[in-house]
Amino acid sequence: MQDSPNGFDAPMLGLKRKAWLAKLEEIAEEHGYFQPLGAKHCATLIEDKPILLITFETMQSIQDRGDTGQPLGWELVRELGWSHLCLLSDGDTWFRDPAVYAYFDRLSDDGFFEDFDRIVVYGAGSCGYAAAAFSAAAPGSTVVALQPQATLDPDLAGWDRRFPEARRLSFTDRYGYAPDMLDAAEDAFVIHDPRQDLDAMHAALFARENVTRLATPFLGDDIEADLLEMQILFRILAKAGAGKLTPHAFHRLYRARRTHMPYLNALLREIERQKRPFIKALLCANVARRLKEPRFMRKLNMLVQAADKGRLAS
């Protein structure tokens, strides 16, 4: 694949929607195809075989990342020579659109997915739901879903009131209940923060023999951003593409949280909330020693001074 102003290195960040879509179509058509799917969705295919990465993304999340302004999978296309099928939505739609259903039906009927040695399906949040739901069209795939909703059908998930705009969508027709759609997957990994109650409740609905739930406590409600900042999301997907993603492999990569300040700050806040000064001192000493982080060094000094005063007073 050539590097050119029209290739994968073309700047796309900060473009207005119309210009961004035009550039996306131009690059996709150069290396594969671009296909609109109704009013709010489209698909791009970059075909290079033998591994296919399918990502579900929103146009807004791509721009909000502030890196390249390009779909996540294009990084792996450049680095690893994978094929990439990107399903894009304008906003959080959960891809509940008959045009999207029909597109996956056509791919399945045409035997498109049979041409690849391995398929990885990825998404986060509403796109994590879609990754799980539409993986049914690609049997034998490996699914990596961050904070996915299992469904937003009010009869099953009326307790999740975060997405009032989704109430007009149907989650009971085709590709509807995401956990059931994973039955044909080889493996699925549902990554979530168990301290986020609603995400944890959805994750519990994914309990299946072929589903591994991976807990990432203290990452909060935007796990994708954290994994990108830790520079391990692409490595997780690369492991999945090599058939080597396991809980052990994930947790080895997830050790990167030890230098991830949002995680460390969240952990510190929880320890302070629990009023555990000894554990707080251990954490602050560890972070101060390894990272020379000023905030943790100050808190450690305050704890040491408080302990010294206590000894002097006794």
C-alpha positions in Angstrom: 0.0 0.0 0.0 1.5 3.3 -1.0 2.0 6.4 1.1 0.6 9.4 -0.6 -1.5 12.5 0.1 -4.5 10.3 -0.7 -3.2 7.3 1.3 -3.4 6.3 5.0 -1.1 9.2 6.1 -3.5 11.8 4.7 -4.5 14.3 7.5 -8.2 13.9 8.5 -8.3 15.4 11.9 -10.4 18.6 12.3 -12.2 18.3 9.0 -15.8 19.2 8.9 -18.2 16.3 8.5 -18.8 16.7 4.7 -15.0 17.1 4.0 -14.2 14.3 6.4 -16.6 11.9 4.7 -15.3 12.8 1.3 -11.7 12.1 2.4 -12.8 8.8 4.0 -14.5 7.8 0.8 -11.5 8.8 -1.3 -9.0 6.8 0.7 -11.3 3.8 1.1 -12.0 3.7 -2.7 -8.3 3.8 -3.4 -7.7 0.6 -1.3 -11.1 -1.1 -1.2 -14.5 0.5 -1.2 -16.9 2.9 0.6 -20.6 2.1 0.9 -23.4 4.2 2.4 -25.8 2.2 4.5 -29.0 4.3 4.9 -29.0 7.8 6.3 -26.8 7.3 9.4 -24.3 4.5 8.5 -21.6 3.6 6.1 -19.0 0.9 5.6 -15.4 1.1 4.4 -13.3 -1.9 3.4 -9.6 -2.0 3.1 -8.7 -5.5 1.8 -5.3 -6.9 2.3 -5.9 -10.4 3.9 -5.4 -12.8 5.6 -6.7 -11.3 8.9 -9.8 -9.2 9.0 -10.5 -6.6 11.7 -14.0 -5.4 11.9 -14.5 -2.2 13.9 -17.7 -0.4 14.8 -17.1 3.3 15.4 -19.0 6.5 15.6 -17.8 9.5 13.5 -17.8 11.6 16.6 -15.6 9.2 18.6 -13.0 9.2 15.7 -12.8 13.0 15.8 -12.8 13.2 19.6 -9.8 11.0 19.9 -7.7 13.8 18.5 -5.0 11.6 17.0 -5.3 11.0 13.2 -9.0 11.5 12.6 -9.1 8.1 11.0 -10.8 4.8 11.9 -8.9 2.8 14.6 -8.3 -0.1 12.3 -6.3 1.9 9.8 -3.4 1.8 12.2 -3.3 -2.0 12.1 -3.7 -1.9 8.4 -0.5 0.2 8.2 1.4 -1.8 10.8 0.3 -5.4 10.2 -1.1 -5.6 6.7 -4.5 -6.7 7.9 -7.8 -6.2 6.1 -10.2 -3.8 7.8 -14.0 -3.5 7.6 -15.2 -0.4 9.4 -18.8 0.2 10.2 -19.5 3.9 11.0 -22.5 5.5 12.5 -23.4 9.2 12.8 -23.9 9.3 16.6 -24.8 6.5 18.9 -27.3 4.4 16.9 -26.3 0.9 18.2 -26.4 0.2 14.4 -30.1 -0.7 14.7 -30.8 -0.1 11.0 -32.3 -2.6 8.5 -29.7 -1.3 6.0 -26.9 -2.5 8.3 -28.7 -5.9 8.8 -29.0 -6.3 5.0 -25.3 -5.4 4.5 -24.2 -8.2 6.8 -26.6 -10.6 5.3 -25.1 -9.9 1.9 -21.5 -10.4 3.2 -22.5 -13.6 4.8 -24.4 -14.9 1.8 -21.5 -14.0 -0.6 -19.1 -16.0 1.6 -17.0 -12.9 2.3 -16.0 -13.9 5.8 -14.8 -17.3 4.6 -11.9 -15.7 2.7 -10.0 -14.8 5.9 -7.9 -17.0 8.2 -9.0 -15.1 11.3 -11.6 -12.4 12.1 -11.5 -10.0 15.0 -14.5 -7.8 15.8 -14.1 -4.7 18.0 -16.2 -2.0 19.5 -16.7 0.1 22.6 -20.0 1.2 24.3 -22.8 1.3 21.8 -20.3 0.0 19.2 -19.3 -2.8 21.6 -22.9 -3.8 21.5 -22.8 -3.8 17.7 -19.5 -5.8 17.7 -21.1 -8.6 19.7 -24.5 -8.5 17.9 -23.1 -8.5 14.3 -20.4 -11.1 15.1 -23.1 -13.6 14.4 -22.6 -13.0 10.7 -18.9 -14.1 11.0 -18.9 -17.4 12.8 -15.6 -18.3 14.4 -14.6 -14.7 15.0 -12.9 -13.3 18.1 -14.9 -10.4 19.7 -13.3 -7.7 21.8 -16.0 -5.5 23.3 -15.4 -2.7 25.8 -18.3 -1.7 28.0 -20.9 -3.2 25.7 -24.6 -3.0 26.4 -26.3 -6.4 26.1 -29.6 -4.8 25.0 -31.6 -1.7 25.7 -34.9 -3.4 25.3 -36.9 -1.9 28.3 -38.3 -5.3 29.1 -34.8 -6.6 29.8 -32.8 -3.6 30.6 -35.2 -1.0 31.8 -32.8 -0.3 34.7 -30.4 1.4 32.3 -31.7 4.9 31.8 -28.5 6.5 30.4 -29.7 6.5 26.8 -33.2 7.9 26.5 -32.6 8.4 22.7 -32.3 4.7 22.3 -35.9 4.1 23.4 -37.2 4.6 19.9 -34.9 1.8 18.6 -35.8 -1.9 18.4 -33.6 -4.4 20.1 -35.9 -7.3 19.6 -35.6 -7.9 15.8 -32.7 -9.3 13.9 -29.2 -9.2 15.5 -31.0 -8.0 18.6 -29.8 -9.5 21.9 -26.1 -9.2 21.8 -25.2 -12.1 24.2 -27.1 -14.6 22.1 -25.4 -13.4 19.0 -22.0 -14.4 20.4 -22.9 -18.1 20.3 -21.1 -18.6 17.0 -18.0 -16.7 18.1 -14.8 -18.7 18.8 -14.0 -16.4 21.8 -15.4 -13.1 23.1 -13.8 -10.8 25.6 -16.0 -8.3 27.5 -13.9 -5.6 29.2 -15.5 -3.5 31.8 -15.0 -1.6 35.1 -17.0 -3.6 37.7 -17.2 -0.4 39.8 -19.4 1.1 37.1 -22.7 -0.5 38.2 -24.6 -0.4 34.9 -21.7 -1.6 32.8 -21.2 -4.4 35.2 -24.9 -5.4 35.0 -24.7 -5.5 31.2 -21.4 -7.5 31.4 -23.2 -10.1 33.7 -25.7 -10.7 30.9 -22.9 -11.8 28.6 -22.1 -14.9 30.8 -21.5 -17.6 28.2 -19.1 -20.5 27.9 -17.1 -18.8 25.2 -17.2 -15.3 26.8 -14.4 -14.1 29.1 -15.2 -11.0 31.2 -12.1 -9.0 32.0 -12.4 -6.5 34.9 -10.6 -3.2 34.8 -11.5 -1.5 38.1 -10.9 2.2 38.4 -10.7 2.9 34.7 -14.2 4.4 34.8 -16.6 5.0 31.9 -14.2 5.5 29.0 -12.1 2.4 28.9 -11.2 2.8 25.2 -9.5 6.2 25.8 -7.6 4.7 28.7 -6.4 1.7 26.8 -5.3 3.9 23.9 -3.5 6.2 26.3 -1.7 3.2 27.8 -0.8 2.2 24.3 -2.2 -1.3 24.7 -5.5 -1.4 22.8 -3.8 -2.2 19.4 -1.6 -4.8 21.2 -4.8 -6.4 22.6 -6.3 -6.6 19.1 -3.0 -7.8 17.7 -3.1 -10.7 20.2 -6.6 -11.5 19.2 -5.6 -11.5 15.6 -2.8 -14.0 16.3 -5.2 -16.2 18.4 -3.2 -15.5 21.5 -5.5 -13.3 23.5 -6.1 -14.9 26.9 -6.8 -13.5 30.3 -3.1 -14.0 31.2 -2.0 -12.2 28.0 -4.5 -9.4 28.7 -3.4 -8.9 32.3 0.3 -8.8 31.3 -0.5 -5.9 28.9 -2.8 -4.3 31.5 0.2 -3.9 33.8 0.6 -0.6 31.9 -1.9 0.8 34.3 0.9 1.1 36.9 2.2 4.1 35.0 -1.3 5.5 33.9 -2.0 8.5 36.1 -5.8 8.5 35.7 -5.9 5.0 37.1 -3.5 5.8 39.9 -5.4 9.0 40.8 -8.7 7.0 40.9 -7.1 4.4 43.1 -5.8 7.1 45.4 -9.2 8.7 45.7 -10.8 5.4 46.7 -8.1 4.7 49.3 -8.6 8.2 50.7 -12.4 7.7 50.7 -11.9 4.5 52.8 -9.6 6.4 55.2 -6.7 3.8 55.0 -3.6 5.9 55.7 -1.2 2.9 55.7 -2.3 1.7 52.3 -2.3 5.3 51.1 1.3 5.6 52.2 2.3 2.4 50.4 0.7 3.6 47.2 2.2 7.1 47.4 5.7 5.6 48.2 5.4 3.2 45.3 4.3 5.9 42.7 6.8 8.5 44.1 9.7 6.0 43.8 8.8 4.7 40.3 7.4 7.8 38.6 8.6 10.8 40.7 5.0 12.1 40.5 4.8 15.4 42.5 1.3 14.9 43.8 2.1 11.5 45.2 5.4 12.8 46.6 3.6 15.6 48.4 1.0 13.3 49.9 3.7 10.9 51.0 5.6 13.7 52.7 2.4 14.8 54.5 1.8 11.3 55.7 5.4 11.0 57.0 5.2 14.4 58.8 1.8 13.4 60.3 3.3 10.1 61.5 6.4 11.9 63.0 4.1 14.3 64.9 2.2 11.4 66.2 5.3 9.8 67.5 6.5 13.0 69.1 3.2 13.5 70.8 3.2 10.0 72.2 
